[in-house]
Structures are given as structure tokens and as C-alpha cells.
Amino acid sequence: MKFASTRLIVSDIKVMVAFYETVTGLRAEWLAPVFAEIVTPGATLAIGAAETVALWQEGSAEPAANRTACIEFQVGDIDADFERLKDKVPLIHQLKVMPWGNKTFQFRDPEGTAVSLYMPVTDAAKKRFSSR
């Protein structure tokens, strides 16, 4: 099994796609007016408009309701990304090194989902990610 993507169901797809294009520095591929993907080397961030929920089952997903998941992007220069984004995103916390060896900062997207950018900085963390 391969973990392929995370999908966000959003109320304003244009705002959310623009936000994640700014965060990732990547252009989204619009597969339909109500669905776009940002493809990274590790996985895809899929963004679907609220009206796509009816394609599954009405009420099975809800925009701006997430408080359990955090979207994480591994980056090559956490300090540079922090400087680039710190005034463009609502920060949850400033740069810090976590107990498992990643240097990170966290912010919220326009609909409230937590987003972290991180970089392994301790030898153990670097080793863990070099084997993936």
C-alpha cells in the first residue's frame, strides 16, 4: 500500500489553492473547477470544493471542521521558509526543535487546518529520514 494523498474539503477552493501554492511554491493542477491537486515528491495534497462531498455521501465531510490532523511538509531550509512565510500565514508557533529532532514552525490555513513545515536537524532525525 502506498500513501498517496490528503484531501481537504474547502468552502473557498480558489483561496485555499492559492494559499497552498504560496506555501509549497508549486502550481496546482486543476482537474475540474471543483478539484485541484498539488503534487509533491512524497504525496499529493488534493483540494476539493464542498460541493464534491455530494459525490460520496452528503454530509460525509465538512469544510473548516478539522482539529485532529496536521498537514506537514518536509523542507530543505526551514529558516528560509520561515522568513518567507512568517508574515503571510497566521502562526501557531515560531521556529522550535521538537523532542524527535525536527525543527519546525506551525500555522493555520485559511479554513483552520494546522500546517507544519519541518526539517530534520538532529543526527537521529536525519538518519530516520535518509532511509525513506
LUMNUSE-995777 format. One line per field, with one value per residue: residue number from 0; residue in one letter; x, y, z of N, C-alpha, C in turn. Coordinates in nm, 4 decimals. Atoms other than C-alpha are relative to their C-alpha. Example, Ala and Ser with C-alpha at 12.3 -4.5 7.8 and 13.67 -1.06 7.14 Angstrom:
<baros>
seq = [0|1] $
type = [A|S] $
nX = [0.0890|-0.0820] $
nY = [-0.1190|-0.1190] $
nZ = [0.0000|-0.0060] $
caX = [1.2300|1.3670] $
caY = [-0.4500|-0.1060] $
caZ = [0.7800|0.7140] $
cX = [0.0900|-0.0770] $
cY = [0.1200|0.1090] $
cZ = [0.0000|0.0730] $
</baros>
This chain:
<baros>
seq = [0|1|2|3|4|5|6|7|8|9|10|11|12|13|14|15|16|17|18|19|20|21|22|23|24|25|26|27|28|29|30|31|32|33|34|35|36|37|38|39|40|41|42|43|44|45|46|47|48|49|50|51|52|53|54|55|56|57|58|59|60|61|62|63|64|65|66|67|68|69|70|71|72|73|74|75|76|77|78|79|80|81|82|83|84|85|86|87|88|89|90|91|92|93|94|95|96|97|98|99|100|101|102|103|104|105|106|107|108|109|110|111|112|113|114|115|116|117|118|119|120|121|122|123|124|125|126|127|128|129|130|131] $
type = [M|K|F|A|S|T|R|L|I|V|S|D|I|K|V|M|V|A|F|Y|E|T|V|T|G|L|R|A|E|W|L|A|P|V|F|A|E|I|V|T|P|G|A|T|L|A|I|G|A|A|E|T|V|A|L|W|Q|E|G|S|A|E|P|A|A|N|R|T|A|C|I|E|F|Q|V|G|D|I|D|A|D|F|E|R|L|K|D|K|V|P|L|I|H|Q|L|K|V|M|P|W|G|N|K|T|F|Q|F|R|D|P|E|G|T|A|V|S|L|Y|M|P|V|T|D|A|A|K|K|R|F|S|S|R] $
nX = [0.0840|-0.0741|0.0750|-0.0026|0.0407|0.0918|0.0953|0.0723|0.1274|-0.0088|0.1129|-0.0458|-0.1097|-0.0991|-0.0838|-0.0826|-0.1024|-0.1002|-0.0754|-0.0943|-0.1009|-0.0969|-0.0749|-0.0864|-0.0752|0.0380|0.1266|0.1018|0.0598|0.1454|0.0551|0.1394|0.0173|0.0232|-0.1012|-0.1383|-0.1035|-0.1385|-0.0780|-0.1354|-0.0697|0.0416|0.1442|0.0794|0.1017|0.1186|0.0887|0.1304|0.1040|0.1028|0.1016|-0.0441|0.0431|0.1195|-0.0416|-0.0182|0.1257|0.0308|-0.0312|-0.1114|-0.1160|0.0442|-0.1098|-0.0391|0.0382|-0.1095|-0.0813|-0.0727|-0.1110|-0.0923|-0.0679|-0.1421|-0.0877|-0.1430|-0.0668|-0.1461|-0.0556|0.1108|-0.0176|0.0384|0.1448|0.0611|-0.0124|0.0851|0.1422|0.0426|0.0913|0.1062|0.0861|0.0264|-0.0855|0.0380|-0.1225|-0.1241|-0.0970|-0.0489|-0.0413|0.0877|-0.0746|-0.0394|-0.1116|0.0355|0.0193|0.1302|0.0945|0.1347|0.0950|0.1301|0.0440|0.1149|0.1181|-0.0300|-0.0809|-0.1387|-0.1010|-0.1364|-0.1168|-0.1043|-0.1251|-0.0731|-0.1246|-0.0886|-0.0539|0.0998|0.1073|-0.0549|-0.0156|0.1342|0.0545|-0.0859|0.0361|0.1350] $
nY = [-0.1174|-0.1251|-0.1180|-0.0798|-0.1395|-0.0528|-0.0877|-0.0978|-0.0482|-0.1423|-0.0834|-0.0925|0.0741|-0.0895|-0.0532|0.1077|0.0393|-0.1076|0.0090|0.1124|-0.0314|-0.0881|0.0781|0.1009|-0.0497|0.0841|-0.0340|0.1045|0.0479|-0.0007|0.1128|-0.0416|-0.1279|0.0232|0.0931|-0.0268|0.0752|-0.0466|0.1231|-0.0135|0.1282|0.1010|0.0259|-0.1031|-0.0707|-0.0182|-0.1020|0.0117|-0.0921|0.0632|0.0686|0.1351|0.0953|0.0683|0.1108|0.1156|0.0069|-0.1309|-0.0127|0.0849|-0.0871|-0.1366|-0.0961|-0.0775|0.0707|0.0861|-0.0338|0.1201|0.0294|-0.1077|0.0252|-0.0280|-0.0014|-0.0006|-0.0994|0.0050|-0.1125|-0.0445|-0.1409|-0.0805|0.0088|-0.0786|-0.1413|-0.0231|0.0142|-0.0445|-0.1140|0.0319|0.1042|-0.0167|0.0937|0.0669|-0.0146|-0.0389|0.1079|0.0711|0.1385|0.0921|0.1063|0.1065|-0.0451|-0.0852|-0.1436|-0.0201|-0.1038|0.0429|-0.1070|0.0492|-0.0409|-0.0901|0.0636|0.0440|0.1202|-0.0232|0.0342|-0.0106|0.0218|0.0495|0.0501|0.0758|-0.0698|0.0813|0.1142|0.1078|-0.0371|0.0065|0.1419|0.0536|-0.0425|0.0416|0.1370|0.0023] $
nZ = [0.0000|0.0094|-0.0394|0.1224|-0.0100|-0.0999|0.0676|-0.0800|0.0529|-0.0329|0.0418|0.1044|0.0627|0.0611|-0.1084|-0.0567|0.0981|0.0022|-0.1258|0.0042|0.1014|-0.0663|-0.0996|0.0616|0.1152|0.1136|0.0639|-0.0058|0.1246|-0.0119|0.0740|0.0223|-0.0688|-0.1430|-0.0509|0.0423|-0.0710|-0.0046|-0.0058|-0.0539|0.0144|-0.0966|0.0050|0.0656|-0.0757|0.0830|-0.0554|0.0623|-0.0439|-0.0840|0.0811|0.0377|-0.1035|0.0497|0.0859|-0.0901|-0.0748|-0.0583|-0.1421|-0.0429|-0.0271|-0.0265|0.0032|-0.1184|-0.1228|-0.0444|-0.1164|-0.0393|0.0902|0.0349|0.1274|-0.0201|0.1170|-0.0301|0.0838|-0.0023|-0.0754|-0.0843|-0.0349|0.1163|0.0167|-0.1068|0.0382|0.1163|-0.0297|-0.1342|0.0068|0.0959|-0.0555|-0.1437|-0.0726|-0.1248|-0.0795|0.0675|0.0182|-0.1180|0.0227|-0.0721|-0.0682|0.0925|0.0818|0.1136|-0.0197|0.0618|-0.0411|0.0322|0.0294|0.0449|0.1330|-0.0111|-0.0582|-0.1351|-0.0140|-0.0397|0.0999|-0.0514|0.0836|-0.0886|0.0548|-0.1007|-0.0335|-0.0829|0.0739|0.0017|0.0935|0.1357|0.0325|0.0192|0.1284|0.1121|0.0390|0.0602] $
caX = [0.0000|0.1218|0.0027|-0.0952|-0.2703|-0.4519|-0.7686|-0.9077|-1.2732|-1.2971|-1.5588|-1.3468|-1.1338|-0.9675|-0.8436|-0.7190|-0.5411|-0.3685|-0.2661|-0.1088|0.0609|0.2234|0.3240|0.4671|0.5958|0.4240|0.1432|-0.1768|-0.3162|-0.6867|-0.8527|-1.2017|-1.3361|-1.4125|-1.0929|-0.7190|-0.4014|-0.0597|0.1800|0.4949|0.7654|0.6210|0.2445|-0.0309|-0.2397|-0.5848|-0.8254|-1.1929|-1.4743|-1.7541|-1.9890|-1.7723|-1.8937|-2.2236|-2.0278|-1.9534|-2.2338|-2.3990|-2.2638|-1.9643|-1.7131|-1.7314|-1.5094|-1.3238|-1.4003|-1.0576|-0.8897|-0.7254|-0.4894|-0.1857|-0.0539|0.3261|0.5783|0.9450|1.1657|1.5347|1.5858|1.3428|1.4925|1.4473|1.0900|1.0084|1.1401|0.9452|0.6131|0.6097|0.4284|0.1968|0.0427|-0.1235|0.1451|0.0578|0.4173|0.7558|1.0554|1.1476|1.3183|1.0808|1.1847|1.2058|1.4652|1.2730|1.3000|0.9537|0.7025|0.3280|0.0467|-0.3154|-0.4536|-0.7457|-1.0006|-0.8213|-0.6245|-0.2859|0.0121|0.3730|0.6899|0.9827|1.3391|1.5231|1.8139|1.9429|2.1577|1.8838|1.6173|1.8415|1.9128|1.5426|1.4557|1.7554|1.6171|1.2792] $
caY = [0.0000|0.3487|0.6593|0.8787|1.1945|1.4010|1.5732|1.8887|1.9724|2.3501|2.6214|2.8522|2.6438|2.9381|3.0892|2.7530|2.6567|2.9969|2.9590|2.6156|2.7307|3.0073|2.7665|2.4985|2.7152|2.4692|2.5249|2.3304|2.1175|2.1885|1.8600|2.0142|2.3539|2.1980|1.9915|2.0637|1.8809|1.9964|1.7129|1.6923|1.4244|1.2498|1.2771|1.4840|1.7490|1.7281|2.0175|1.9678|2.2184|2.1481|2.0523|1.7454|1.5859|1.5002|1.2735|1.0464|1.0898|1.4127|1.5282|1.2900|1.5781|1.9389|2.2386|2.4186|2.1475|1.9840|1.9926|1.6498|1.6396|1.8495|1.8723|1.8533|1.9421|1.8492|2.1284|2.1735|2.5090|2.5664|2.9040|3.0390|2.9091|3.0636|3.4014|3.3685|3.2802|3.4270|3.7448|3.5676|3.2997|3.3005|3.1411|2.8872|2.8737|3.0132|2.8020|2.5378|2.1993|1.9204|1.6334|1.3950|1.6116|1.8191|2.1972|2.3258|2.6060|2.5746|2.7893|2.7609|2.7615|2.9943|2.7356|2.6493|2.3326|2.3207|2.3136|2.2454|2.2915|2.0993|1.9910|1.7100|1.8681|1.6141|1.3220|1.0740|1.2648|1.2999|0.9256|0.8434|1.0449|0.9353|0.5801|0.6828] $
caZ = [0.0000|-0.0823|0.0996|-0.1942|-0.0808|0.1748|0.0598|0.2110|0.1600|0.1486|0.1240|-0.0942|-0.3272|-0.5048|-0.1772|-0.0478|-0.3700|-0.3820|-0.0156|-0.0680|-0.3882|-0.1812|0.0963|-0.1338|-0.4161|-0.6539|-0.9024|-0.8568|-1.1338|-1.1722|-1.2718|-1.2566|-1.1481|-0.8072|-0.7641|-0.7732|-0.6726|-0.5616|-0.6304|-0.4183|-0.4302|-0.1207|-0.1674|-0.3184|-0.1487|-0.3042|-0.2562|-0.3243|-0.3094|-0.0605|-0.3428|-0.4175|-0.0921|-0.2623|-0.4991|-0.1985|0.0519|0.1586|0.4966|0.4979|0.5086|0.6188|0.5369|0.8163|1.0744|1.1200|1.4605|1.4591|1.1618|1.0764|0.7213|0.7243|0.4571|0.4882|0.3558|0.2822|0.4570|0.7426|0.8338|0.4807|0.4611|0.7982|0.6798|0.3542|0.5212|0.8754|0.7690|0.5212|0.7441|1.0881|1.3050|1.5745|1.6942|1.5962|1.4962|1.7518|1.7699|1.8686|2.1005|1.7998|1.6262|1.3724|1.3552|1.2735|1.2736|1.2527|1.1166|1.0057|0.6547|0.5717|0.6907|1.0152|0.9399|1.1120|0.8762|0.9762|0.7803|0.9245|0.8644|1.0455|1.2361|1.4887|1.3738|1.4711|1.2762|0.9709|0.9818|1.0132|0.7031|0.4948|0.4905|0.3444] $
cX = [0.0887|-0.0901|0.0120|-0.0328|-0.0793|-0.0915|-0.0656|-0.1296|-0.0138|-0.1217|0.0394|0.1245|0.1061|0.0946|0.0948|0.1088|0.1087|0.0877|0.1041|0.1015|0.1070|0.0867|0.1006|0.0907|-0.0293|-0.1333|-0.0947|-0.0411|-0.1504|-0.0550|-0.1482|-0.0150|-0.0172|0.1075|0.1377|0.0951|0.1322|0.0842|0.1403|0.0705|-0.0502|-0.1461|-0.0679|-0.0948|-0.1148|-0.0918|-0.1304|-0.0982|-0.1071|-0.1029|0.0434|-0.0431|-0.1209|0.0344|0.0243|-0.1319|-0.0199|0.0304|0.1191|0.1291|-0.0520|0.1196|0.0242|-0.0353|0.1136|0.0712|0.0795|0.1233|0.0844|0.0667|0.1448|0.0753|0.1441|0.0680|0.1512|0.0650|-0.1111|0.0105|-0.0437|-0.1514|-0.0731|0.0049|-0.0940|-0.1480|-0.0489|-0.0968|-0.1179|-0.1001|-0.0257|0.0749|-0.0693|0.1192|0.1179|0.0882|0.0401|0.0425|-0.0855|0.0832|0.0459|0.0989|-0.0317|-0.0098|-0.1232|-0.0621|-0.1362|-0.0903|-0.1323|-0.0280|-0.1264|-0.1262|0.0308|0.0812|0.1424|0.0941|0.1364|0.0983|0.1095|0.1209|0.0677|0.1344|0.0928|0.0504|-0.1021|-0.1122|0.0491|0.0126|-0.1366|-0.0546|0.0864|-0.0351|-0.1363|0.0046] $
cY = [0.1239|0.1146|0.1002|0.1470|0.0264|0.0948|0.0914|0.0343|0.1438|0.0772|0.0982|-0.0588|0.0924|0.0578|-0.1077|-0.0454|0.1063|-0.0038|-0.1109|0.0137|0.0911|-0.0782|-0.0927|0.0546|-0.0798|0.0470|-0.1184|-0.0403|-0.0076|-0.1121|0.0207|0.1347|-0.0136|-0.0880|0.0335|-0.0856|0.0744|-0.1237|0.0315|-0.1340|-0.1098|-0.0400|0.1175|0.0631|0.0277|0.0993|-0.0055|0.1004|-0.0767|-0.0765|-0.1391|-0.1050|-0.0797|-0.1159|-0.1270|-0.0276|0.1341|-0.0014|-0.0816|0.0770|0.1427|0.0947|0.0637|-0.0676|-0.0835|0.0564|-0.1217|-0.0271|0.1256|-0.0394|0.0422|-0.0090|0.0012|0.0925|-0.0102|0.1107|0.0642|0.1480|0.0910|-0.0036|0.0774|0.1491|0.0348|0.0062|0.0671|0.1178|-0.0243|-0.1008|0.0278|-0.1068|-0.0581|0.0053|0.0333|-0.1232|-0.0603|-0.1400|-0.0894|-0.1126|-0.1134|0.0476|0.0829|0.1449|0.0366|0.1335|-0.0420|0.1219|-0.0625|0.0472|0.0853|-0.0621|-0.0690|-0.1263|0.0372|-0.0512|0.0192|-0.0151|-0.0435|-0.0459|-0.0817|0.0683|-0.0804|-0.1172|-0.1129|0.0307|-0.0074|-0.1447|-0.0625|0.0348|-0.0414|-0.1414|-0.0070|0.0305] $
cZ = [0.0000|0.0440|-0.1138|0.0202|0.1269|-0.0742|0.1029|-0.0721|0.0482|-0.0494|-0.1100|-0.0658|-0.0610|0.1047|0.0527|-0.0975|-0.0061|0.1253|-0.0079|-0.1135|0.0599|0.0971|-0.0665|-0.1094|-0.1262|-0.0566|0.0114|-0.1405|0.0243|-0.0875|-0.0320|0.0705|0.1517|0.0636|-0.0572|0.0830|-0.0062|0.0252|0.0491|-0.0172|0.0945|-0.0077|-0.0688|0.1007|-0.0963|0.0693|-0.0777|0.0566|0.0775|-0.0828|-0.0461|0.1021|-0.0474|-0.0934|0.0812|0.0690|0.0668|0.1494|0.0474|0.0241|0.0121|-0.0031|0.1369|0.1319|0.0580|0.1225|0.0464|-0.0849|-0.0224|-0.1314|0.0174|-0.1321|0.0483|-0.0995|0.0162|0.0801|0.0816|0.0351|-0.1152|-0.0209|0.1093|-0.0353|-0.1144|0.0382|0.1279|-0.0007|-0.0939|0.0538|0.1478|0.0811|0.1231|0.0944|-0.0902|-0.0204|0.1339|-0.0406|0.0891|0.0624|-0.0922|-0.1054|-0.1219|0.0437|-0.0812|0.0383|-0.0521|-0.0169|-0.0423|-0.1422|0.0142|0.0594|0.1325|0.0172|0.0370|-0.1088|0.0649|-0.1139|0.0955|-0.0790|0.1091|0.0279|0.0906|-0.0841|-0.0104|-0.0992|-0.1444|-0.0453|-0.0303|-0.1386|-0.1184|-0.0480|-0.0656|-0.1458] $
</baros>
